[in-house]
Amino acid sequence: MWRWRYRDEPSGVAILSDRVVLTEQEVVDSARLAYPGVDHVTVPGPPLPPPPGRMRTTLRRWGKAALAALLLMAALRQRRGRRHGGSEDGPPPR
């Protein structure tokens, strides 16, 4: 979603459009229609997504910790199997 914005540099006045369009070209056309005397149109781009909340940050942190613990356990299990001369399932078949 795109919107055009008019900003007057000397006075610091900014006007944001209430019309949402789907492409950058539509924004430029809409801005030129609203302000025909403006020769320079700059499109700032779509707004950034909001930062993740506390719950999502906590879940990511715990997920990374759980993954690290599983990888450590797998490495230790593999090391223990090598130390005992084979797999943990029992002696190799004859």
MDAnalysis code that builds the backbone (N, CA, C; Angstrom):
import MDAnalysis as mda
import numpy as np

u = mda.Universe.empty(282, n_residues=94, atom_resindex=np.repeat(np.arange(94), 3), trajectory=True)
u.add_TopologyAttr("name", ["N", "CA", "C"] * 94)
u.add_TopologyAttr("resid", np.arange(1, 95))
u.add_TopologyAttr("resname", ["MET", "TRP", "ARG", "TRP", "ARG", "TYR", "ARG", "ASP", "GLU", "PRO", "SER", "GLY", "VAL", "ALA", "ILE", "LEU", "SER", "ASP", "ARG", "VAL", "VAL", "LEU", "THR", "GLU", "GLN", "GLU", "VAL", "VAL", "ASP", "SER", "ALA", "ARG", "LEU", "ALA", "TYR", "PRO", "GLY", "VAL", "ASP", "HIS", "VAL", "THR", "VAL", "PRO", "GLY", "PRO", "PRO", "LEU", "PRO", "PRO", "PRO", "PRO", "GLY", "ARG", "MET", "ARG", "THR", "THR", "LEU", "ARG", "ARG", "TRP", "GLY", "LYS", "ALA", "ALA", "LEU", "ALA", "ALA", "LEU", "LEU", "LEU", "MET", "ALA", "ALA", "LEU", "ARG", "GLN", "ARG", "ARG", "GLY", "ARG", "ARG", "HIS", "GLY", "GLY", "SER", "GLU", "ASP", "GLY", "PRO", "PRO", "PRO", "ARG"])
u.atoms.positions = np.array([
    [0.842, -1.176, 0.000],
    [0.000, 0.000, 0.000],
    [0.889, 1.242, 0.000],
    [0.532, 2.198, -0.781],
    [1.293, 3.428, -0.903],
    [0.378, 4.613, -0.644],
    [0.968, 5.689, -0.153],
    [0.280, 6.978, 0.010],
    [1.269, 8.073, -0.367],
    [0.755, 9.154, -0.898],
    [1.648, 10.275, -1.174],
    [1.622, 11.218, 0.018],
    [2.676, 12.015, 0.132],
    [2.779, 12.977, 1.227],
    [3.339, 14.277, 0.666],
    [2.691, 15.393, 1.010],
    [3.175, 16.709, 0.593],
    [3.870, 17.341, 1.788],
    [5.112, 17.776, 1.575],
    [5.854, 18.405, 2.654],
    [6.426, 19.723, 2.161],
    [6.106, 20.804, 2.867],
    [6.634, 22.129, 2.538],
    [7.839, 22.364, 3.443],
    [9.025, 22.389, 2.853],
    [10.267, 22.487, 3.630],
    [10.382, 23.743, 4.493],
    [10.135, 24.948, 3.955],
    [10.346, 26.134, 4.800],
    [9.421, 26.178, 6.017],
    [8.169, 25.814, 5.834],
    [7.232, 25.919, 6.962],
    [7.154, 24.625, 7.777],
    [7.598, 23.508, 7.208],
    [7.544, 22.236, 7.922],
    [6.175, 21.593, 7.908],
    [5.263, 22.085, 7.055],
    [3.914, 21.531, 6.968],
    [3.946, 20.257, 6.135],
    [3.282, 19.211, 6.621],
    [3.200, 17.952, 5.886],
    [1.744, 17.535, 5.801],
    [1.332, 17.093, 4.624],
    [-0.023, 16.609, 4.407],
    [0.080, 15.191, 3.856],
    [-0.588, 14.252, 4.507],
    [-0.584, 12.854, 4.075],
    [-1.901, 12.563, 3.368],
    [-1.821, 11.851, 2.250],
    [-3.044, 11.546, 1.511],
    [-3.874, 10.509, 2.261],
    [-5.171, 10.529, 1.997],
    [-6.046, 9.523, 2.595],
    [-6.401, 8.434, 1.589],
    [-5.856, 8.549, 0.382],
    [-6.118, 7.559, -0.663],
    [-4.960, 6.566, -0.716],
    [-5.283, 5.303, -0.571],
    [-4.277, 4.245, -0.641],
    [-4.271, 3.671, -2.049],
    [-3.074, 3.556, -2.632],
    [-2.934, 2.983, -3.976],
    [-1.961, 1.810, -3.910],
    [-1.918, 1.024, -4.987],
    [-1.141, -0.209, -4.965],
    [0.246, -0.101, -5.587],
    [0.483, 0.889, -6.437],
    [1.782, 0.986, -7.097],
    [2.385, 2.366, -6.896],
    [3.680, 2.427, -7.084],
    [4.400, 3.697, -6.948],
    [3.966, 4.694, -8.024],
    [3.717, 4.212, -9.224],
    [3.296, 5.105, -10.306],
    [1.941, 5.740, -9.995],
    [1.043, 4.989, -9.386],
    [-0.252, 5.552, -9.002],
    [-0.089, 6.644, -7.946],
    [0.890, 6.502, -7.070],
    [1.165, 7.526, -6.065],
    [1.628, 8.805, -6.749],
    [2.535, 8.681, -7.686],
    [3.052, 9.850, -8.397],
    [1.919, 10.538, -9.159],
    [1.100, 9.761, -9.849],
    [-0.027, 10.343, -10.590],
    [-1.004, 11.044, -9.654],
    [-1.295, 10.426, -8.516],
    [-2.222, 11.012, -7.547],
    [-1.660, 12.306, -6.967],
    [-0.368, 12.332, -6.667],
    [0.253, 13.538, -6.124],
    [0.249, 14.670, -7.152],
    [0.529, 14.341, -8.404],
    [0.514, 15.373, -9.455],
    [-0.897, 15.898, -9.693],
    [-1.909, 15.040, -9.511],
    [-3.292, 15.480, -9.658],
    [-3.689, 16.417, -8.512],
    [-3.255, 16.108, -7.294],
    [-3.599, 16.931, -6.130],
    [-2.831, 18.250, -6.133],
    [-1.568, 18.232, -6.540],
    [-0.724, 19.432, -6.567],
    [-0.092, 19.563, -7.951],
    [-0.810, 20.112, -8.927],
    [-0.295, 20.168, -10.299],
    [0.921, 21.059, -10.470],
    [1.160, 22.017, -9.597],
    [2.299, 22.921, -9.746],
    [3.604, 22.348, -9.209],
    [3.568, 21.223, -8.538],
    [4.777, 20.642, -7.953],
    [5.545, 19.904, -9.045],
    [6.827, 20.272, -9.204],
    [7.611, 19.643, -10.263],
    [8.394, 18.422, -9.781],
    [8.625, 18.294, -8.498],
    [9.433, 17.188, -7.982],
    [8.580, 16.328, -7.048],
    [8.400, 15.056, -7.401],
    [7.619, 14.137, -6.578],
    [8.561, 13.049, -6.075],
    [8.655, 12.924, -4.758],
    [9.473, 11.876, -4.138],
    [8.541, 10.920, -3.420],
    [8.681, 9.649, -3.698],
    [7.841, 8.639, -3.060],
    [8.666, 7.956, -1.977],
    [8.250, 8.082, -0.702],
    [9.057, 7.544, 0.379],
    [9.038, 6.032, 0.498],
    [8.095, 5.350, -0.093],
    [8.005, 3.899, 0.008],
    [7.024, 3.484, 1.080],
    [6.712, 2.197, 1.106],
    [5.746, 1.725, 2.088],
    [6.319, 1.802, 3.499],
    [5.463, 1.928, 4.501],
    [5.966, 2.018, 5.872],
    [6.589, 0.703, 6.335],
    [7.496, 0.808, 7.273],
    [8.142, -0.380, 7.827],
    [7.156, -1.147, 8.701],
    [7.306, -2.467, 8.763],
    [6.424, -3.237, 9.646],
    [6.731, -2.916, 11.106],
    [5.759, -3.063, 11.979],
    [6.014, -2.764, 13.390],
    [7.019, -3.749, 13.980],
    [7.788, -3.311, 14.978],
    [8.759, -4.218, 15.592],
    [8.040, -5.346, 16.323],
    [8.698, -6.498, 16.481],
    [8.050, -7.617, 17.164],
    [7.758, -7.279, 18.618],
    [6.657, -7.813, 19.119],
    [6.259, -7.559, 20.504],
    [7.049, -8.412, 21.482],
    [6.750, -8.234, 22.750],
    [7.466, -8.960, 23.796],
    [7.248, -10.458, 23.687],
    [6.016, -10.883, 23.364],
    [5.726, -12.312, 23.289],
    [6.508, -12.971, 22.167],
    [6.535, -12.345, 20.994],
    [7.269, -12.927, 19.869],
    [8.766, -12.965, 20.156],
    [9.288, -11.909, 20.771],
    [10.708, -11.885, 21.113],
    [11.041, -12.990, 22.110],
    [10.182, -13.181, 23.106],
    [10.405, -14.232, 24.104],
    [10.346, -15.611, 23.460],
    [9.366, -15.837, 22.584],
    [9.254, -17.135, 21.914],
    [10.473, -17.422, 21.038],
    [10.951, -16.417, 20.332],
    [12.156, -16.617, 19.509],
    [13.358, -16.975, 20.385],
    [13.500, -16.255, 21.501],
    [14.624, -16.503, 22.388],
    [14.581, -17.933, 22.936],
    [13.406, -18.365, 23.409],
    [13.265, -19.728, 23.948],
    [13.431, -20.772, 22.849],
    [12.953, -20.465, 21.657],
    [13.121, -21.392, 20.538],
    [14.586, -21.598, 20.188],
    [15.340, -20.513, 20.173],
    [16.776, -20.625, 19.890],
    [17.492, -21.398, 20.987],
    [17.110, -21.174, 22.240],
    [17.717, -21.900, 23.356],
    [17.389, -23.388, 23.271],
    [16.147, -23.736, 22.924],
    [15.761, -25.144, 22.797],
    [16.518, -25.814, 21.663],
    [16.676, -25.122, 20.541],
    [17.425, -25.677, 19.421],
    [18.881, -25.910, 19.805],
    [19.484, -24.965, 20.501],
    [20.872, -25.126, 20.934],
    [20.999, -26.310, 21.883],
    [20.034, -26.487, 22.789],
    [20.081, -27.620, 23.721],
    [19.945, -28.942, 22.973],
    [19.064, -29.015, 21.985],
    [18.909, -30.247, 21.208],
    [20.167, -30.578, 20.417],
    [20.786, -29.576, 19.829],
    [22.030, -29.811, 19.084],
    [23.141, -30.288, 20.009],
    [23.221, -29.707, 21.207],
    [24.227, -30.133, 22.178],
    [23.982, -31.574, 22.612],
    [22.718, -31.916, 22.867],
    [22.399, -33.288, 23.267],
    [22.728, -34.278, 22.155],
    [22.460, -33.930, 20.907],
    [22.763, -34.811, 19.781],
    [24.264, -35.004, 19.641],
    [25.030, -33.939, 19.813],
    [26.488, -34.045, 19.715],
    [27.043, -34.914, 20.843],
    [26.537, -34.740, 22.066],
    [27.001, -35.550, 23.186],
    [26.620, -37.012, 23.005],
    [25.440, -37.279, 22.481],
    [25.000, -38.658, 22.255],
    [25.875, -39.324, 21.198],
    [26.206, -38.597, 20.148],
    [27.057, -39.148, 19.102],
    [28.462, -39.412, 19.648],
    [28.961, -38.512, 20.459],
    [30.288, -38.685, 21.052],
    [30.305, -39.899, 21.990],
    [29.243, -40.059, 22.762],
    [29.141, -41.187, 23.690],
    [29.088, -42.511, 22.930],
    [28.399, -42.520, 21.782],
    [28.325, -43.725, 20.963],
    [29.673, -44.103, 20.391],
    [30.453, -43.131, 19.987],
    [31.799, -43.413, 19.453],
    [32.711, -43.951, 20.544],
    [32.562, -43.411, 21.737],
    [33.417, -43.809, 22.841],
    [33.168, -45.269, 23.234],
    [31.938, -45.754, 23.116],
    [31.597, -47.120, 23.496],
    [31.753, -48.098, 22.340],
    [32.281, -47.661, 21.233],
    [32.594, -48.555, 20.134],
    [31.416, -48.967, 19.287],
    [30.604, -48.081, 18.924],
    [29.478, -48.415, 18.053],
    [28.257, -47.612, 18.415],
    [27.118, -48.138, 18.015],
    [25.886, -47.419, 18.291],
    [25.383, -47.774, 19.675],
    [24.413, -47.023, 20.150],
    [23.851, -47.274, 21.472],
    [22.816, -48.385, 21.445],
    [22.508, -48.931, 20.288],
    [21.485, -49.967, 20.170],
    [21.973, -51.329, 20.628],
    [23.216, -51.504, 20.761],
    [23.772, -52.799, 21.179],
    [24.958, -53.171, 20.330],
    [25.473, -54.362, 20.531],
    [26.661, -54.782, 19.743],
    [26.290, -55.001, 18.274],
    [27.264, -54.873, 17.405],
    [26.988, -55.064, 15.981],
    [26.626, -56.521, 15.696],
    [25.816, -56.791, 14.674],
    [25.448, -58.185, 14.351],
    [26.643, -58.957, 13.841],
    [26.604, -60.331, 14.026],
    [27.728, -61.193, 13.573],
    [27.490, -61.756, 12.218],
])
